[in-house]
Amino acid sequence: MLEGLEPPKPKFTCKVALLANDLDKKDAEIFQAAIADVRKWPAKSLQKALKERGVSLADTVISRHRTKLCRCYKD
């Protein structure tokens, strides 16, 4: 019955996901839409716009999240 019982694997998230979770609902929706819209928001442009609003997030972090190479998508 309990064969293969193992503790759950910890779920790690990247800075993009952490930021999205810290924002209020409206800002999180705007942020997620910007993350999803690669054509309108190239990573460097989004990074600069966020920096102007006091949010520090590297363009490389944005790119890794978009291409699913960040901690959010690792097992």
DSSP file (Angstrom, degrees, kcal/mol; ACC not computed):
  #  RESIDUE AA STRUCTURE BP1 BP2  ACC     N-H-->O    O-->H-N    N-H-->O    O-->H-N    TCO  KAPPA ALPHA  PHI   PSI    X-CA   Y-CA   Z-CA
    1    1 A M              0   0    0      0, 0.0     0, 0.0     0, 0.0     0, 0.0   0.000 360.0 360.0 360.0 -40.3    0.0    0.0    0.0
    2    2 A L    >   +     0   0    0      3,-0.1     3,-1.8     2,-0.0     0, 0.0   0.165 360.0 142.5-105.4  18.9    2.8    2.5    0.8
    3    3 A E  T 3  S+     0   0    0      1,-0.3     3,-0.1     2,-0.0     0, 0.0  -0.321  72.4  17.2 -58.2 138.7    5.3    1.3   -1.7
    4    4 A G  T 3  S+     0   0    0      1,-0.2     2,-0.3     0, 0.0    -1,-0.3   0.615  82.6 165.5  76.1  11.9    7.2    4.2   -3.2
    5    5 A L    <   +     0   0    0     -3,-1.8    -1,-0.2     0, 0.0    -3,-0.1  -0.473   9.5 163.1 -64.5 122.2    6.2    6.6   -0.4
    6    6 A E        -     0   0    0     -2,-0.3     3,-0.1    -3,-0.1    -3,-0.0  -0.974  42.1 -99.9-139.5 151.8    8.5    9.7   -0.7
    7    7 A P        -     0   0    0      0, 0.0     2,-0.0     0, 0.0     0, 0.0  -0.379  53.4 -91.7 -67.0 151.9    8.3   13.2    0.7
    8    8 A P        -     0   0    0      0, 0.0     3,-0.0     0, 0.0     0, 0.0  -0.339  41.4-111.5 -64.4 146.1    7.1   15.8   -1.8
    9    9 A K        -     0   0    0      1,-0.1     2,-0.1    -3,-0.1    -3,-0.0  -0.572  37.9-105.4 -75.1 138.1    9.8   17.6   -3.8
   10   10 A P        -     0   0    0      0, 0.0     2,-0.7     0, 0.0    -1,-0.1  -0.392  28.5-131.5 -64.8 142.0   10.2   21.2   -2.9
   11   11 A K        -     0   0    0     -2,-0.1     2,-0.3    -3,-0.0    61,-0.1  -0.858  25.0-166.7 -97.9 112.8    8.8   23.6   -5.4
   12   12 A F        -     0   0    0     -2,-0.7     2,-0.3    59,-0.3    62,-0.2  -0.735   1.5-164.2 -98.7 148.1   11.3   26.3   -6.2
   13   13 A T        -     0   0    0     -2,-0.3     2,-0.1    60,-0.1    58,-0.0  -0.933  14.2-124.1-130.4 156.1   10.4   29.5   -8.1
   14   14 A C     >  -     0   0    0     -2,-0.3     4,-2.3     1,-0.1     5,-0.2  -0.283  40.0 -92.0 -88.8 179.3   12.4   32.1   -9.9
   15   15 A K  H  > S+     0   0    0      1,-0.2     4,-2.4     2,-0.2     5,-0.2   0.796 123.5  59.5 -64.8 -29.1   12.3   35.9   -9.3
   16   16 A V  H  > S+     0   0    0      2,-0.2     4,-2.4     1,-0.2    -1,-0.2   0.956 110.1  41.4 -63.6 -49.2    9.6   36.4  -11.9
   17   17 A A  H  > S+     0   0    0      2,-0.2     4,-2.1     1,-0.2    -2,-0.2   0.891 114.0  52.6 -66.4 -39.9    7.2   34.1  -10.1
   18   18 A L  H  X S+     0   0    0     -4,-2.3     4,-1.4     2,-0.2    -1,-0.2   0.919 111.1  47.1 -61.5 -43.1    8.2   35.5   -6.7
   19   19 A L  H  X S+     0   0    0     -4,-2.4     4,-1.5     1,-0.2     3,-0.4   0.932 109.8  52.6 -64.1 -45.4    7.5   39.0   -7.9
   20   20 A A  H  < S+     0   0    0     -4,-2.4    -1,-0.2     1,-0.2    -2,-0.2   0.874 110.2  49.3 -58.3 -37.8    4.1   38.0   -9.5
   21   21 A N  H  < S+     0   0    0     -4,-2.1    -1,-0.2     1,-0.2    -2,-0.2   0.778 110.1  51.4 -72.2 -26.7    3.1   36.5   -6.1
   22   22 A D  H  < S+     0   0    0     -4,-1.4    -1,-0.2    -3,-0.4    -2,-0.2   0.705  94.5  87.4 -83.7 -20.7    4.1   39.6   -4.2
   23   23 A L  S  < S-     0   0    0     -4,-1.5     2,-0.0    -3,-0.2    -3,-0.0  -0.372  86.9-103.0 -77.9 156.5    2.2   42.1   -6.4
   24   24 A D     >  -     0   0    0      1,-0.1     4,-2.9    -2,-0.1     5,-0.2  -0.310  45.6 -94.6 -70.5 167.9   -1.4   43.0   -5.8
   25   25 A K  H  > S+     0   0    0      1,-0.2     4,-2.0     2,-0.2     5,-0.2   0.880 122.5  45.7 -55.9 -47.5   -4.0   41.3   -8.1
   26   26 A K  H  > S+     0   0    0      1,-0.2     4,-2.0     2,-0.2    -1,-0.2   0.935 116.3  44.8 -64.2 -47.2   -4.2   44.1  -10.7
   27   27 A D  H  > S+     0   0    0      1,-0.2     4,-2.8     2,-0.2    -1,-0.2   0.876 111.0  54.7 -65.1 -36.9   -0.4   44.6  -10.9
   28   28 A A  H  X S+     0   0    0     -4,-2.9     4,-2.8     2,-0.2    -1,-0.2   0.895 108.0  49.7 -63.4 -39.3    0.2   40.9  -11.1
   29   29 A E  H  X S+     0   0    0     -4,-2.0     4,-2.1    -5,-0.2    -2,-0.2   0.915 112.6  46.6 -64.6 -43.4   -2.2   40.6  -14.0
   30   30 A I  H  X S+     0   0    0     -4,-2.0     4,-2.1     2,-0.2    -2,-0.2   0.922 114.5  48.1 -63.2 -45.1   -0.4   43.5  -15.8
   31   31 A F  H  X S+     0   0    0     -4,-2.8     4,-2.5     2,-0.2    -2,-0.2   0.926 111.5  48.7 -62.6 -47.0    3.0   41.9  -15.0
   32   32 A Q  H  X S+     0   0    0     -4,-2.8     4,-2.1     1,-0.2    -1,-0.2   0.880 110.6  51.7 -62.9 -38.0    2.0   38.4  -16.2
   33   33 A A  H  X S+     0   0    0     -4,-2.1     4,-1.5     2,-0.2    -1,-0.2   0.900 110.7  48.1 -64.8 -40.1    0.6   39.9  -19.4
   34   34 A A  H  < S+     0   0    0     -4,-2.1    -2,-0.2     2,-0.2     7,-0.2   0.899 110.7  50.9 -67.0 -40.4    3.8   41.7  -20.1
   35   35 A I  H  < S+     0   0    0     -4,-2.5    -2,-0.2     1,-0.2    -1,-0.2   0.897 112.7  47.1 -61.9 -40.1    5.8   38.6  -19.4
   36   36 A A  H  < S+     0   0    0     -4,-2.1     2,-1.4    -5,-0.2    -1,-0.2   0.763  97.1  76.2 -74.3 -25.9    3.7   36.6  -21.8
   37   37 A D     X  +     0   0    0     -4,-1.5     4,-2.4     1,-0.2    -1,-0.2  -0.640  52.1 166.8 -94.3  83.7    3.8   39.2  -24.6
   38   38 A V  T  4 S+     0   0    0     -2,-1.4    -1,-0.2     1,-0.2    -2,-0.1   0.847  74.4  52.4 -66.3 -35.8    7.3   38.7  -26.0
   39   39 A R  T  4 S+     0   0    0     -3,-0.2    -1,-0.2     1,-0.2    -2,-0.1   0.929 117.0  36.2 -68.8 -44.6    6.6   40.8  -29.1
   40   40 A K  T  4 S+     0   0    0      1,-0.2    -2,-0.2    -6,-0.1    -1,-0.2   0.848 127.6  37.3 -75.7 -34.1    5.4   43.9  -27.3
   41   41 A W  S  < S-     0   0    0     -4,-2.4    -1,-0.2    -7,-0.2    -2,-0.1  -0.723  71.1-166.9-124.8  81.2    7.8   43.5  -24.4
   42   42 A P     >  -     0   0    0      0, 0.0     4,-2.6     0, 0.0     5,-0.3  -0.345  40.5-106.7 -57.3 151.1   11.3   42.3  -25.3
   43   43 A A  H  > S+     0   0    0      1,-0.2     4,-2.5     2,-0.2     5,-0.2   0.870 118.7  48.9 -53.5 -44.0   13.1   41.3  -22.1
   44   44 A K  H  > S+     0   0    0      2,-0.2     4,-2.1     1,-0.2    -1,-0.2   0.899 111.9  48.7 -66.0 -40.3   15.4   44.3  -22.1
   45   45 A S  H  > S+     0   0    0     -3,-0.3     4,-2.3     2,-0.2    -2,-0.2   0.904 113.1  47.4 -65.5 -41.4   12.5   46.8  -22.6
   46   46 A L  H  X S+     0   0    0     -4,-2.6     4,-2.5     2,-0.2     5,-0.2   0.904 109.9  53.2 -66.5 -40.9   10.5   45.1  -19.9
   47   47 A Q  H  X S+     0   0    0     -4,-2.5     4,-2.2    -5,-0.3    10,-0.2   0.917 111.1  46.4 -59.3 -43.8   13.5   45.2  -17.5
   48   48 A K  H  X S+     0   0    0     -4,-2.1     4,-2.1     2,-0.2    -2,-0.2   0.909 112.1  50.0 -66.6 -42.7   13.9   48.9  -18.1
   49   49 A A  H  X S+     0   0    0     -4,-2.3     4,-0.7     1,-0.2    -2,-0.2   0.898 112.5  47.4 -64.1 -40.0   10.2   49.7  -17.7
   50   50 A L  H ><>S+     0   0    0     -4,-2.5     5,-2.7     1,-0.2     3,-1.0   0.908 109.2  54.0 -66.6 -41.1   10.1   47.8  -14.4
   51   51 A K  H ><5S+     0   0    0     -4,-2.2     3,-1.9     1,-0.3    -2,-0.2   0.884 102.6  57.4 -60.6 -39.5   13.3   49.5  -13.2
   52   52 A E  H 3<5S+     0   0    0     -4,-2.1    -1,-0.3     1,-0.3    -2,-0.2   0.746 107.9  49.1 -62.3 -22.5   11.7   52.9  -13.8
   53   53 A R  T <<5S-     0   0    0     -3,-1.0    -1,-0.3    -4,-0.7    -2,-0.2   0.226 127.5 -99.0-101.9  12.1    9.0   51.8  -11.4
   54   54 A G  T < 5S+     0   0    0     -3,-1.9     2,-0.6     1,-0.2    -3,-0.2   0.627  82.5 129.2  85.3  14.1   11.4   50.6   -8.8
   55   55 A V      < -     0   0    0     -5,-2.7     2,-0.7    -6,-0.1    -1,-0.2  -0.910  45.6-152.9-107.2 121.3   11.3   46.9   -9.6
   56   56 A S        +     0   0    0     -2,-0.6     2,-0.3    -3,-0.1    -8,-0.1  -0.828  34.4 142.6 -97.3 112.7   14.7   45.2  -10.0
   57   57 A L        -     0   0    0     -2,-0.7    -6,-0.1   -10,-0.2    -7,-0.1  -0.909  44.5-126.6-151.6 118.4   14.5   42.2  -12.3
   58   58 A A     >  -     0   0    0     -2,-0.3     4,-1.8     1,-0.1     3,-0.3  -0.307  14.9-127.8 -69.1 147.5   17.2   41.3  -14.8
   59   59 A D  H  > S+     0   0    0      1,-0.2     4,-2.5     2,-0.2     5,-0.2   0.828 111.0  58.5 -62.7 -31.5   16.4   40.8  -18.5
   60   60 A T  H  > S+     0   0    0      2,-0.2     4,-2.4     1,-0.2    -1,-0.2   0.864 103.6  51.5 -67.1 -34.7   18.1   37.4  -18.3
   61   61 A V  H  > S+     0   0    0     -3,-0.3     4,-2.1     2,-0.2    -2,-0.2   0.912 110.7  48.7 -65.6 -43.0   15.8   36.3  -15.6
   62   62 A I  H  X S+     0   0    0     -4,-1.8     4,-2.4     2,-0.2    -2,-0.2   0.934 112.5  48.2 -61.2 -47.1   12.8   37.3  -17.7
   63   63 A S  H  X S+     0   0    0     -4,-2.5     4,-2.0     1,-0.2    -2,-0.2   0.905 110.2  50.8 -62.4 -43.3   14.2   35.5  -20.7
   64   64 A R  H  <>S+     0   0    0     -4,-2.4     5,-3.0     1,-0.2     6,-0.8   0.892 111.6  48.4 -63.7 -38.7   14.9   32.3  -18.7
   65   65 A H  H ><5S+     0   0    0     -4,-2.1     3,-1.3     3,-0.2    -2,-0.2   0.924 110.4  51.3 -66.3 -43.5   11.4   32.3  -17.4
   66   66 A R  H 3<5S+     0   0    0     -4,-2.4    -2,-0.2     1,-0.3    -1,-0.2   0.852 113.3  44.2 -62.6 -35.2    9.9   32.9  -20.8
   67   67 A T  T 3<5S-     0   0    0     -4,-2.0    -1,-0.3    -5,-0.2    -2,-0.2   0.320 113.8-118.0 -93.7   8.4   11.8   30.0  -22.3
   68   68 A K  T < 5S+     0   0    0     -3,-1.3    -3,-0.2    -4,-0.1    -2,-0.1   0.824  81.1 121.3  59.3  35.6   11.1   27.7  -19.3
   69   69 A L      < +     0   0    0     -5,-3.0    -4,-0.2    -6,-0.2    -5,-0.1   0.281  49.5  96.0-104.9   7.5   14.7   27.4  -18.3
   70   70 A C  S >  S-     0   0    0     -6,-0.8     3,-1.2    -5,-0.1     4,-0.2  -0.244  95.2 -90.5 -90.6-178.7   14.2   28.9  -14.8
   71   71 A R  G >  S+     0   0    0      1,-0.2     3,-1.2     2,-0.2   -59,-0.3   0.728 116.2  73.4 -65.8 -23.5   13.7   27.2  -11.5
   72   72 A C  G 3  S+     0   0    0      1,-0.2    -1,-0.2   -61,-0.1   -59,-0.0   0.807 103.1  39.7 -60.8 -29.1    9.9   27.2  -11.9
   73   73 A Y  G <  S+     0   0    0     -3,-1.2     2,-0.3     2,-0.0    -1,-0.2   0.278  91.8 103.4-108.6   9.4   10.1   24.5  -14.5
   74   74 A K    <         0   0    0     -3,-1.2   -62,-0.3   -62,-0.2    -5,-0.0  -0.695 360.0 360.0 -90.9 145.6   12.8   22.3  -13.0
   75   75 A D              0   0    0     -2,-0.3    -1,-0.1   -64,-0.1    -4,-0.0   0.451 360.0 360.0 -85.6 360.0   11.7   19.1  -11.2
